[in-house]
Amino acid sequence: MKEFDIPNYGKIKVKNIIFDINGTIQFKGQISDTLVKKFEELKNFYNIYLVSADTRGNLMELASKLKVSYIKITTERHSEAEAKNSELIKLGKEVTIAIGNGNNDALMLKNSILGISVLGSEGATVKSILNSDVVVPDPISAIDFLLDEKIMIGTLRS
């Protein structure tokens, strides 16, 4: 667990990071080698989870490549947004950062200790952006934000 003391924002403790995959860390089913390396750094500080309805059918393969945990959501009883938010609650929304880009990510972005919306080449929905604390251009920037406390402080302080 990592703790951040952000001037005029407050202290936040972070244990977990939950990532949406489609449009957030992978684009057209592909993930960059640079991003794989960034995940290696991130795993030194946080528990990492990929969460997805597995649209492209590669959730397990991607989690294996990144050597992180994964959660495949189902929509039998809830919408995708509610299912992702439910997984956030199980992990502990008060110690979990959520990262996503779509309408089905908006609820977990809103309810996490810190929500980060990724624009990426596939774009981000207005709903996900409005429910986020921070918007970044790509997943590398999201991870850099999490790895460099000075970036986080510079963005969030008031």
Contacts in CASP RR format, 6 or more apart in sequence:
PFRMAT RR
TARGET T0000
AUTHOR 0000-0000-0000
METHOD contacts of the structure
MODEL  1
MKEFDIPNYGKIKVKNIIFDINGTIQFKGQISDTLVKKFEELKNFYNIYL
VSADTRGNLMELASKLKVSYIKITTERHSEAEAKNSELIKLGKEVTIAIG
NGNNDALMLKNSILGISVLGSEGATVKSILNSDVVVPDPISAIDFLLDEK
IMIGTLRS
1 13 0 8 1.000
1 14 0 8 1.000
1 15 0 8 1.000
1 95 0 8 1.000
2 13 0 8 1.000
2 14 0 8 1.000
2 45 0 8 1.000
2 46 0 8 1.000
3 11 0 8 1.000
3 12 0 8 1.000
3 13 0 8 1.000
3 14 0 8 1.000
4 11 0 8 1.000
4 12 0 8 1.000
4 13 0 8 1.000
4 14 0 8 1.000
4 149 0 8 1.000
4 152 0 8 1.000
4 153 0 8 1.000
5 11 0 8 1.000
6 12 0 8 1.000
6 152 0 8 1.000
6 153 0 8 1.000
6 156 0 8 1.000
6 157 0 8 1.000
7 153 0 8 1.000
7 157 0 8 1.000
7 158 0 8 1.000
8 157 0 8 1.000
8 158 0 8 1.000
9 156 0 8 1.000
9 157 0 8 1.000
9 158 0 8 1.000
12 113 0 8 1.000
12 114 0 8 1.000
13 94 0 8 1.000
13 95 0 8 1.000
13 113 0 8 1.000
14 46 0 8 1.000
14 95 0 8 1.000
14 96 0 8 1.000
14 97 0 8 1.000
14 113 0 8 1.000
14 114 0 8 1.000
14 146 0 8 1.000
15 46 0 8 1.000
15 47 0 8 1.000
15 91 0 8 1.000
15 92 0 8 1.000
15 95 0 8 1.000
15 96 0 8 1.000
16 46 0 8 1.000
16 47 0 8 1.000
16 48 0 8 1.000
16 49 0 8 1.000
16 91 0 8 1.000
16 92 0 8 1.000
16 95 0 8 1.000
16 96 0 8 1.000
16 97 0 8 1.000
17 42 0 8 1.000
17 46 0 8 1.000
17 47 0 8 1.000
17 48 0 8 1.000
17 49 0 8 1.000
17 96 0 8 1.000
17 97 0 8 1.000
17 98 0 8 1.000
17 99 0 8 1.000
17 146 0 8 1.000
18 49 0 8 1.000
18 50 0 8 1.000
18 51 0 8 1.000
18 71 0 8 1.000
18 84 0 8 1.000
18 87 0 8 1.000
18 88 0 8 1.000
18 91 0 8 1.000
18 96 0 8 1.000
18 97 0 8 1.000
18 98 0 8 1.000
18 99 0 8 1.000
18 108 0 8 1.000
18 112 0 8 1.000
19 25 0 8 1.000
19 48 0 8 1.000
19 49 0 8 1.000
19 50 0 8 1.000
19 51 0 8 1.000
19 99 0 8 1.000
19 100 0 8 1.000
19 139 0 8 1.000
20 50 0 8 1.000
20 51 0 8 1.000
20 52 0 8 1.000
20 84 0 8 1.000
20 99 0 8 1.000
20 100 0 8 1.000
20 101 0 8 1.000
20 102 0 8 1.000
20 104 0 8 1.000
20 105 0 8 1.000
21 50 0 8 1.000
21 51 0 8 1.000
21 52 0 8 1.000
21 59 0 8 1.000
21 62 0 8 1.000
22 29 0 8 1.000
22 52 0 8 1.000
22 55 0 8 1.000
22 56 0 8 1.000
22 122 0 8 1.000
23 100 0 8 1.000
23 101 0 8 1.000
23 102 0 8 1.000
23 118 0 8 1.000
23 120 0 8 1.000
23 121 0 8 1.000
23 122 0 8 1.000
23 123 0 8 1.000
24 99 0 8 1.000
24 100 0 8 1.000
24 101 0 8 1.000
24 105 0 8 1.000
24 118 0 8 1.000
24 120 0 8 1.000
24 139 0 8 1.000
25 31 0 8 1.000
25 35 0 8 1.000
25 50 0 8 1.000
25 62 0 8 1.000
25 99 0 8 1.000
25 118 0 8 1.000
25 139 0 8 1.000
26 56 0 8 1.000
26 58 0 8 1.000
26 62 0 8 1.000
27 120 0 8 1.000
27 121 0 8 1.000
27 122 0 8 1.000
28 122 0 8 1.000
29 56 0 8 1.000
29 58 0 8 1.000
31 62 0 8 1.000
31 65 0 8 1.000
31 66 0 8 1.000
32 140 0 8 1.000
34 140 0 8 1.000
35 139 0 8 1.000
35 140 0 8 1.000
35 143 0 8 1.000
36 65 0 8 1.000
36 66 0 8 1.000
38 139 0 8 1.000
38 140 0 8 1.000
38 143 0 8 1.000
38 144 0 8 1.000
38 147 0 8 1.000
39 48 0 8 1.000
39 66 0 8 1.000
39 67 0 8 1.000
39 68 0 8 1.000
39 143 0 8 1.000
41 143 0 8 1.000
41 147 0 8 1.000
42 48 0 8 1.000
42 143 0 8 1.000
42 146 0 8 1.000
42 147 0 8 1.000
43 67 0 8 1.000
43 68 0 8 1.000
45 146 0 8 1.000
45 147 0 8 1.000
46 97 0 8 1.000
46 146 0 8 1.000
47 69 0 8 1.000
47 91 0 8 1.000
48 66 0 8 1.000
48 68 0 8 1.000
48 69 0 8 1.000
49 68 0 8 1.000
49 69 0 8 1.000
49 70 0 8 1.000
49 71 0 8 1.000
49 87 0 8 1.000
49 91 0 8 1.000
50 59 0 8 1.000
50 62 0 8 1.000
50 63 0 8 1.000
50 66 0 8 1.000
50 68 0 8 1.000
50 69 0 8 1.000
50 70 0 8 1.000
50 71 0 8 1.000
51 70 0 8 1.000
51 71 0 8 1.000
51 73 0 8 1.000
51 84 0 8 1.000
51 87 0 8 1.000
51 108 0 8 1.000
52 59 0 8 1.000
52 70 0 8 1.000
52 71 0 8 1.000
52 72 0 8 1.000
52 73 0 8 1.000
53 72 0 8 1.000
53 73 0 8 1.000
53 74 0 8 1.000
53 75 0 8 1.000
53 80 0 8 1.000
53 83 0 8 1.000
53 104 0 8 1.000
54 72 0 8 1.000
59 70 0 8 1.000
59 72 0 8 1.000
60 70 0 8 1.000
60 72 0 8 1.000
62 70 0 8 1.000
63 69 0 8 1.000
63 70 0 8 1.000
71 87 0 8 1.000
73 80 0 8 1.000
73 83 0 8 1.000
73 84 0 8 1.000
73 87 0 8 1.000
74 83 0 8 1.000
75 83 0 8 1.000
78 86 0 8 1.000
79 104 0 8 1.000
80 104 0 8 1.000
81 103 0 8 1.000
81 104 0 8 1.000
81 105 0 8 1.000
81 106 0 8 1.000
81 107 0 8 1.000
81 108 0 8 1.000
82 107 0 8 1.000
84 104 0 8 1.000
84 105 0 8 1.000
84 107 0 8 1.000
84 108 0 8 1.000
85 107 0 8 1.000
85 108 0 8 1.000
85 111 0 8 1.000
87 108 0 8 1.000
88 96 0 8 1.000
88 98 0 8 1.000
88 108 0 8 1.000
88 111 0 8 1.000
88 112 0 8 1.000
89 111 0 8 1.000
93 111 0 8 1.000
93 112 0 8 1.000
93 113 0 8 1.000
94 113 0 8 1.000
95 113 0 8 1.000
96 112 0 8 1.000
96 113 0 8 1.000
97 112 0 8 1.000
97 113 0 8 1.000
97 114 0 8 1.000
97 115 0 8 1.000
97 116 0 8 1.000
97 146 0 8 1.000
98 105 0 8 1.000
98 108 0 8 1.000
98 109 0 8 1.000
98 111 0 8 1.000
98 112 0 8 1.000
98 114 0 8 1.000
98 115 0 8 1.000
98 116 0 8 1.000
99 109 0 8 1.000
99 115 0 8 1.000
99 116 0 8 1.000
99 117 0 8 1.000
99 118 0 8 1.000
99 139 0 8 1.000
99 142 0 8 1.000
100 108 0 8 1.000
100 109 0 8 1.000
100 116 0 8 1.000
100 117 0 8 1.000
100 118 0 8 1.000
100 124 0 8 1.000
100 128 0 8 1.000
101 117 0 8 1.000
101 118 0 8 1.000
101 119 0 8 1.000
101 120 0 8 1.000
101 122 0 8 1.000
101 123 0 8 1.000
101 124 0 8 1.000
101 125 0 8 1.000
101 128 0 8 1.000
102 124 0 8 1.000
102 125 0 8 1.000
102 127 0 8 1.000
102 128 0 8 1.000
103 125 0 8 1.000
103 127 0 8 1.000
103 128 0 8 1.000
105 117 0 8 1.000
105 128 0 8 1.000
106 125 0 8 1.000
106 127 0 8 1.000
106 128 0 8 1.000
106 130 0 8 1.000
106 131 0 8 1.000
107 131 0 8 1.000
108 115 0 8 1.000
109 115 0 8 1.000
109 116 0 8 1.000
109 117 0 8 1.000
109 128 0 8 1.000
109 131 0 8 1.000
109 132 0 8 1.000
110 131 0 8 1.000
110 132 0 8 1.000
114 133 0 8 1.000
114 134 0 8 1.000
115 131 0 8 1.000
115 132 0 8 1.000
115 133 0 8 1.000
115 134 0 8 1.000
116 132 0 8 1.000
116 133 0 8 1.000
116 134 0 8 1.000
116 135 0 8 1.000
116 136 0 8 1.000
116 142 0 8 1.000
116 145 0 8 1.000
117 124 0 8 1.000
117 128 0 8 1.000
117 129 0 8 1.000
117 131 0 8 1.000
117 132 0 8 1.000
117 134 0 8 1.000
117 135 0 8 1.000
117 136 0 8 1.000
118 124 0 8 1.000
118 135 0 8 1.000
118 136 0 8 1.000
118 137 0 8 1.000
118 138 0 8 1.000
118 139 0 8 1.000
118 141 0 8 1.000
118 142 0 8 1.000
119 135 0 8 1.000
119 136 0 8 1.000
119 137 0 8 1.000
119 138 0 8 1.000
120 137 0 8 1.000
120 138 0 8 1.000
120 139 0 8 1.000
124 135 0 8 1.000
129 135 0 8 1.000
133 156 0 8 1.000
134 145 0 8 1.000
134 155 0 8 1.000
134 156 0 8 1.000
136 142 0 8 1.000
136 145 0 8 1.000
144 151 0 8 1.000
145 151 0 8 1.000
145 152 0 8 1.000
145 155 0 8 1.000
146 152 0 8 1.000
END
